[in-house]
Amino acid sequence: MKKLRSAALSVLFCALLVSAIAGVSRLVERKASRIKFEPFLDCPEDHDVLFIGDSLMVNGIFPMELWQDYGITSYNISSYGNTLPVCYWVMENALQYVTPKVMVIGIKDVEKSYKLSGSSSDVHTALDCYPLTLTKIRAIEDLMDDPAATDDSGTPYTTLKWEYYFKLGKYHSRWSELSASDFHPIPTRKRGAEYALGVAPFKDYTLIDEYQQLEDTYSVGFVYLRKMIESCQRRGIDVLLVHMPYPAETSDQEAANAVWNIANEYGVDYIDFVSMDQVADYATDCYDAHAHLNPSGARKVTDYLGRYLCDHFSVPDRRSDPHYAPWLAYGDAYMEEKADYIRREGNLKNLLMLLHDSDYSLCLSIGANVELSEQDKLLIQNIAREHIFEEDMFAKWSNNLFPLDALDESAPYLLVIDRAANTHTESAGSEISASFGLVHLDNTFLTLEQAGQTTSIPYDSDGIQAIIIDAATNEVIAEKAI
């Protein structure tokens, strides 16, 4: 009896010890992976579409926009620095929890011959959220099997392998860095996507012919792309390959063109946004010189993919399904987060870029003494661009579909964009009636009169003023003077 009691106490002690170690490990770990993936792992079966790729997809596809506009339930499981081998193993771990209808795979850097990038932190972000299962063990062993592969510090991944098994060993020194966000981390409201707030100068590039292709399609990247397609097809998951838009070098385009052969080989769809050249406008839609998309560009790409998914795959509209009622709350939280970005933004270019969003109407006044740069003018035009979808002949954001003719002429300048009525009106300081109220500009104020409420911003001939309105509720969400 004593031996049985002693054994039971030993088992209890070991269980408590393991639980304590797990709790401490969870507390001190870097929270990037949990913040990014926890909403997915909480209800993985709720997602009909998964997006997997690198940073171009993290910044370039917004699942909550797909939900609001098309009723598509999706998650962006991409991470910064992901190579295609990392994408494969992230996908394999995710597929332990859900079998989506469509897997959208980014093919950037398919020609690369290595399995891991230099940032071991990026690999942690991609994998830390998943428990230590056989699939994760296989991922760690496969990705870190090359003694010559090193992280940015020059440390071989073969010697770093242990920290992916035992996270407490990696993060135990973070005690001094712990903050309130470690005790109460806030999961992303963007379903895995992230905003890249900035507007980069246009980077010129030359489109090559589709038949200029990389000949070697058996490098590591191509091998793992094939593995990803085959894994999905074994499970009955449709595959869509995507080359995200950016001003690509010739070598990048040759590699992307070779993917057409892979798509044809497996009978899967492929969208090469670089060769289409008309979805994103690189003069307004790039965050940096490497052409990560800012939210303006991401909304354009997301909207194109939403229409494409609905037209080519059996992806249902879940908005009227009672099971997906929590997504309505996700949508409200997402809208509030979007509004917060606008309220906080003090940079003119970033603000104009964020206003390319059909969720917001706008009253914009530009002082008579303001000299706009050419990029500023393009960003203002970008706010008002019309939406037209023609597959393979995409011209959604062409200025001549929704032009601002008076932008170079009138001073002071008043622009009213009414999303509910799908109209825009330009004026040199007069009164404009919109569905959300009466707008007028004089030498003292930009004013919006609504039922029972008046919003006024002092007019400054040397500045720009904006009143931003929620297009669904007609509520003023921000007043900006820059």
C-alpha positions in Angstrom: 0.0 0.0 0.0 2.8 2.4 0.9 4.6 1.6 -2.4 1.3 2.3 -4.3 0.9 5.6 -2.4 4.5 6.5 -3.0 4.2 5.8 -6.7 1.0 7.9 -6.9 2.7 10.8 -5.2 5.7 10.5 -7.6 3.3 10.6 -10.6 1.5 13.6 -9.1 4.8 15.4 -8.5 6.0 14.7 -12.0 2.6 15.9 -13.5 2.8 19.1 -11.4 6.4 19.7 -12.4 5.6 19.2 -16.1 2.6 21.6 -15.7 4.7 24.2 -14.0 7.5 24.0 -16.6 4.9 24.3 -19.3 3.3 27.3 -17.6 6.6 29.1 -17.1 7.6 28.3 -20.7 4.4 29.7 -22.0 4.9 32.9 -19.9 8.4 33.7 -21.0 8.2 32.7 -24.6 8.2 35.4 -27.3 4.5 35.9 -28.1 4.7 36.6 -31.8 3.7 33.0 -32.8 0.8 32.8 -30.3 -0.6 36.2 -31.2 -0.5 35.4 -34.9 -1.9 31.8 -34.8 -4.0 31.5 -31.7 -7.3 32.7 -33.3 -6.7 30.0 -36.0 -6.0 27.2 -33.6 -9.0 28.2 -31.4 -11.4 27.3 -34.2 -9.4 25.8 -37.1 -12.4 24.0 -38.6 -14.1 27.3 -39.3 -11.7 28.2 -42.2 -12.5 27.3 -45.8 -9.4 28.9 -47.2 -5.8 29.1 -46.0 -3.1 31.4 -47.3 0.5 30.3 -46.9 3.6 32.2 -48.0 6.2 34.7 -46.9 6.1 38.4 -45.9 4.5 39.5 -49.3 1.5 37.4 -48.4 1.5 38.5 -44.7 1.2 42.1 -45.8 -0.8 41.5 -49.0 -3.9 39.5 -48.2 -6.5 40.5 -45.6 -8.9 37.6 -44.6 -11.3 40.0 -42.8 -11.9 41.9 -46.0 -12.7 38.6 -47.7 -15.2 37.9 -44.9 -16.9 41.3 -45.1 -17.1 41.5 -48.9 -17.5 37.8 -49.9 -18.4 35.9 -46.8 -15.2 33.8 -47.2 -13.8 32.4 -43.9 -10.0 32.3 -44.2 -6.8 32.6 -42.3 -3.4 33.9 -43.4 -0.9 31.5 -41.9 2.0 33.1 -43.8 5.0 34.4 -41.8 7.9 36.7 -42.4 11.0 35.0 -43.9 9.1 31.8 -44.8 10.9 29.7 -47.4 8.8 27.1 -49.3 10.2 24.3 -47.2 9.0 26.2 -44.0 5.7 26.9 -45.8 5.3 23.1 -46.4 5.8 22.2 -42.8 3.6 25.1 -41.5 1.0 23.8 -43.8 1.4 20.2 -42.7 1.1 21.3 -39.0 -2.0 23.3 -39.8 -3.6 20.4 -41.7 -3.5 18.4 -38.5 -6.4 20.6 -37.4 -8.4 21.5 -40.5 -9.0 20.4 -44.1 -9.8 23.6 -46.0 -11.5 23.8 -49.3 -8.7 25.8 -50.9 -5.0 26.3 -50.1 -3.5 29.4 -51.6 0.3 29.1 -51.9 2.7 31.9 -52.5 5.5 30.9 -54.8 8.0 33.8 -54.2 11.6 32.6 -54.1 10.7 29.2 -55.6 14.1 29.0 -57.2 16.0 29.1 -53.9 18.2 26.2 -53.0 18.1 26.5 -49.2 15.5 25.4 -46.6 15.8 28.2 -44.0 16.4 31.9 -44.1 18.9 33.6 -41.8 16.4 34.6 -39.1 15.9 31.9 -36.5 13.2 34.1 -34.9 11.2 33.9 -38.1 11.3 30.1 -37.9 10.1 30.4 -34.3 7.2 32.6 -35.3 6.2 30.0 -37.9 6.4 26.9 -35.6 6.3 27.9 -31.9 2.4 27.9 -31.7 2.1 24.2 -32.6 2.5 21.6 -29.8 5.3 19.0 -30.1 3.7 16.4 -32.2 5.2 13.9 -34.6 4.5 16.3 -37.5 6.4 19.1 -35.7 9.3 16.8 -34.9 9.5 15.8 -38.5 9.5 19.5 -39.5 12.3 20.4 -37.1 14.4 17.4 -38.2 13.9 18.0 -41.9 14.4 21.8 -41.9 17.5 21.7 -39.7 19.3 18.7 -41.3 22.0 20.8 -43.2 25.2 21.4 -41.1 26.1 24.3 -43.4 22.8 26.2 -42.8 23.3 29.0 -40.3 21.2 31.8 -38.8 22.1 35.5 -39.1 24.6 35.2 -36.2 26.4 32.4 -38.0 25.2 29.7 -35.6 24.4 26.4 -37.4 20.7 25.4 -37.3 21.8 21.9 -36.4 23.0 23.3 -33.0 19.9 25.5 -32.6 17.5 22.6 -33.1 17.1 22.0 -29.4 15.4 25.4 -28.8 12.5 24.4 -31.1 11.9 21.4 -29.0 12.4 23.1 -25.6 11.2 26.7 -25.8 12.0 27.4 -22.2 15.7 27.0 -22.9 15.4 29.6 -25.7 13.3 32.2 -23.8 14.3 31.7 -20.1 16.3 34.9 -20.1 13.3 37.0 -21.1 12.3 37.4 -17.4 13.6 40.9 -17.3 11.7 41.8 -20.5 8.2 40.6 -19.4 5.5 43.2 -19.7 1.7 43.3 -19.4 1.4 42.0 -23.0 3.2 38.8 -21.9 0.5 38.1 -19.2 -2.4 39.2 -21.4 -1.4 38.9 -25.1 -3.9 40.2 -27.5 -4.4 37.9 -30.6 -4.5 39.5 -34.0 -7.8 40.8 -35.3 -6.6 40.5 -38.9 -6.7 36.7 -39.0 -2.9 36.4 -39.5 -2.4 39.4 -41.8 -0.4 42.5 -40.9 -0.5 46.1 -42.0 2.7 47.6 -43.5 2.1 51.4 -43.1 4.1 53.4 -45.6 4.2 54.6 -49.2 7.5 54.0 -51.0 8.7 55.8 -54.1 7.9 53.9 -57.4 10.6 51.4 -58.4 10.7 50.9 -62.1 11.1 47.4 -63.7 10.7 45.6 -67.0 8.2 42.9 -67.7 9.6 40.0 -69.5 7.8 37.6 -71.9 6.0 34.7 -70.2 8.1 32.2 -72.2 11.3 33.4 -70.6 11.6 30.7 -67.9 14.1 29.3 -65.5 15.1 25.9 -66.9 16.0 24.2 -63.6 12.8 23.4 -61.7 14.3 20.9 -59.3 15.9 23.2 -56.7 14.8 22.9 -53.1 12.0 25.5 -53.6 10.5 23.7 -56.6 10.7 20.3 -54.8 8.8 21.6 -51.8 6.2 23.4 -54.0 5.5 20.0 -55.6 5.3 18.4 -52.1 2.7 21.0 -51.0 0.5 20.5 -54.1 0.7 16.7 -53.8 -0.1 16.8 -50.0 -3.2 19.0 -50.7 -4.4 16.9 -53.6 -4.1 13.7 -51.5 -6.5 15.3 -49.0 -8.9 16.6 -51.7 -7.9 20.3 -51.1 -8.0 22.6 -54.2 -4.8 24.5 -54.8 -4.3 28.1 -56.1 -0.7 29.2 -56.7 -0.1 32.9 -56.4 2.9 35.2 -57.3 2.2 38.3 -55.3 2.7 41.7 -57.1 6.0 43.6 -56.8 8.4 45.2 -59.2 10.3 41.9 -59.8 13.8 41.5 -61.2 14.2 39.5 -64.4 15.5 36.4 -62.5 12.4 36.5 -60.2 10.1 36.7 -63.2 11.9 33.8 -65.0 11.4 31.6 -61.9 7.7 32.7 -61.6 7.1 31.9 -65.3 8.5 28.4 -64.7 5.7 27.8 -62.2 3.2 27.7 -65.1 4.7 24.4 -66.0 4.2 23.1 -62.4 0.6 24.4 -62.5 -0.1 22.6 -65.7 1.6 19.5 -64.5 -0.7 19.2 -61.5 -3.8 20.8 -63.1 -4.0 23.7 -60.6 -4.8 27.4 -61.0 -2.0 30.0 -61.0 -2.3 33.8 -60.7 0.9 35.7 -61.5 0.1 39.3 -60.4 3.5 40.5 -61.5 2.8 39.6 -65.1 -0.8 41.0 -64.9 0.7 44.4 -63.9 -2.6 46.2 -63.4 -3.9 45.0 -60.0 -1.6 46.9 -57.7 -0.3 50.4 -58.6 3.3 50.4 -57.5 3.2 54.2 -57.3 0.7 54.2 -54.4 0.6 50.6 -53.1 4.1 49.7 -51.9 5.3 49.9 -48.4 9.0 49.7 -49.2 11.5 49.3 -52.1 11.1 45.5 -51.9 7.4 46.1 -52.7 5.7 44.7 -49.7 2.2 46.0 -50.2 0.7 48.6 -48.0 -3.1 48.3 -47.0 -4.1 50.1 -50.3 -2.4 47.5 -52.4 -3.4 44.6 -50.1 -7.1 45.5 -50.5 -6.8 45.5 -54.3 -5.1 42.1 -54.3 -7.5 40.7 -51.6 -10.5 41.9 -53.6 -9.3 40.3 -56.8 -8.7 37.0 -55.0 -12.1 37.1 -53.4 -13.8 37.4 -56.7 -11.5 34.7 -58.2 -12.1 32.3 -55.3 -15.9 32.7 -55.7 -15.8 32.2 -59.5 -13.4 29.2 -59.7 -13.8 27.2 -56.4 -16.6 25.9 -54.3 -16.1 28.5 -51.5 -19.4 29.3 -49.8 -20.6 32.7 -48.5 -20.9 32.0 -44.7 -22.4 35.4 -43.7 -25.9 34.0 -43.2 -24.8 30.8 -41.5 -25.6 30.9 -37.8 -22.6 28.8 -37.0 -20.4 31.6 -38.2 -22.1 34.3 -36.1 -18.8 34.9 -34.1 -17.3 36.2 -37.4 -19.7 39.1 -37.2 -18.0 40.1 -33.9 -14.6 39.6 -35.5 -15.7 42.0 -38.2 -16.8 44.6 -35.7 -13.4 44.3 -33.9 -11.6 44.5 -37.2 -13.5 47.7 -38.2 -12.6 49.3 -34.9 -9.0 48.4 -35.4 -9.0 49.9 -38.9 -10.6 53.1 -37.6 -7.9 53.3 -34.9 -5.2 53.2 -37.6 -6.8 56.2 -39.3 -7.3 58.1 -36.0 -3.6 57.7 -35.0 -2.1 58.4 -38.4 -0.4 61.8 -38.7 1.6 61.3 -41.9 -0.2 62.7 -45.0 0.8 60.0 -47.4 -0.1 57.2 -45.1 -3.5 58.7 -44.3 -4.3 59.2 -48.0 -3.2 55.6 -48.6 -5.4 54.2 -45.8 -8.4 56.0 -47.2 -8.4 53.8 -50.3 -11.1 51.8 -48.5 -14.7 51.4 -49.5 -15.7 51.3 -45.8 -15.1 55.0 -45.5 -16.6 58.1 -47.0 -14.6 61.3 -47.0 -14.7 65.1 -46.9 -11.3 66.5 -47.9 -10.2 70.1 -48.2 -6.8 71.3 -49.5 -5.7 74.8 -48.7 -5.1 77.3 -51.5 -1.3 77.5 -50.7 -0.7 73.8 -50.5 1.7 72.4 -53.1 1.0 68.7 -53.6 3.7 66.4 -54.8 2.9 64.1 -57.8 2.7 61.2 -55.4 0.3 63.1 -53.2 -1.9 63.7 -56.2 -1.8 60.0 -57.2 -2.7 59.0 -53.6 -5.7 61.3 -53.7 -6.7 59.9 -57.1 -6.2 56.4 -55.6 -8.9 57.1 -52.9 -11.6 57.5 -55.6 -10.7 54.9 -58.1 -13.6 52.7 -59.4 -13.9 49.0 -59.1 -14.2 46.9 -62.2 -13.2 43.2 -62.5 -12.2 41.7 -65.8 -10.3 38.5 -65.3 -6.8 38.6 -67.0 -7.5 42.1 -68.1 -7.6 43.8 -64.7 -8.1 47.6 -64.7 -9.8 48.1 -61.4 -8.0 51.1 -60.3 -7.7 53.0 -63.5 -8.0 56.8 -62.9 -10.2 57.3 -66.0 -12.9 55.2 -64.5 -13.4 57.5 -61.6 -11.4 60.7 -62.3 -10.7 63.7 -60.2 -10.6 66.3 -62.9 -10.3 69.4 -60.7 -7.4 68.3 -58.5 -4.9 70.4 -60.5 -7.2 73.4 -61.0 -9.3 74.5 -58.1 -7.9 76.2 -55.0 -9.1 75.8 -52.4 -10.1 72.3 -53.3 -13.0 70.3 -51.8 -13.5 66.6 -52.4 -16.5 64.6 -51.1 -16.5 60.8 -51.7 -19.8 59.2 -50.9 -19.3 55.5 -50.7 -23.0 54.7 -50.1 -24.1 56.6 -53.2 -20.9 55.6 -55.1 -20.3 59.2 -56.1 -17.6 61.8 -55.8 -17.9 65.5 -56.1 -15.2 68.1 -56.5 -15.6 71.8 -55.8 -13.7 75.0 -55.1 -15.2 75.9 -51.7 -18.9 75.4 -52.0 -21.8 73.4 -50.5 -22.1 69.7 -51.4 -25.0 67.4 -50.4 -24.1 63.7 -49.7 -26.0 60.7 -48.3 -24.2 61.2 -45.0 -24.9 64.9 -44.6 -24.3 68.5 -45.9 -20.7 69.5 -46.5 -19.5 73.0 -47.0 -16.1 74.8 -47.1 -15.5 78.5 -46.6 -12.5 80.6 -45.5 -12.9 79.5 -41.8 -14.2 75.9 -41.6 -14.7 72.6 -43.3 -18.1 71.6 -41.9 -20.2 68.5 -42.1 -23.8 68.9 -40.9 -25.7 65.8 -40.0 -29.0 65.3 -38.2 -28.4 66.6 -34.7 -24.7 66.9 -35.2 -22.2 69.3 -36.7 -18.5 68.5 -37.3 -16.2 71.4 -38.1 -12.4 71.6 -38.7 -10.8 75.1 -39.0 -9.8 75.7 -42.6 -6.0 76.4 -43.1 -4.9 77.7 -46.5 -1.5 76.1 -45.8 -2.9 72.7 -44.7 -5.2 69.8 -45.5 -8.3 68.9 -43.6 -10.3 65.7 -43.6 -13.5 64.4 -42.1 -13.7 60.6 -42.3 -17.1 58.8 -42.1 -18.0 55.2 -41.6 -19.9 54.4 -44.8 -22.2 51.9 -43.2 -23.3 53.9 -40.1 -22.6 57.6 -41.3 -20.7 58.0 -38.0 -17.7 60.4 -38.1 -14.8 58.3 -37.1 -12.0 60.9 -37.4 -11.2 64.5 -38.0 -7.7 65.2 -39.3 -5.8 68.4 -39.9 -2.3 68.0 -41.5 
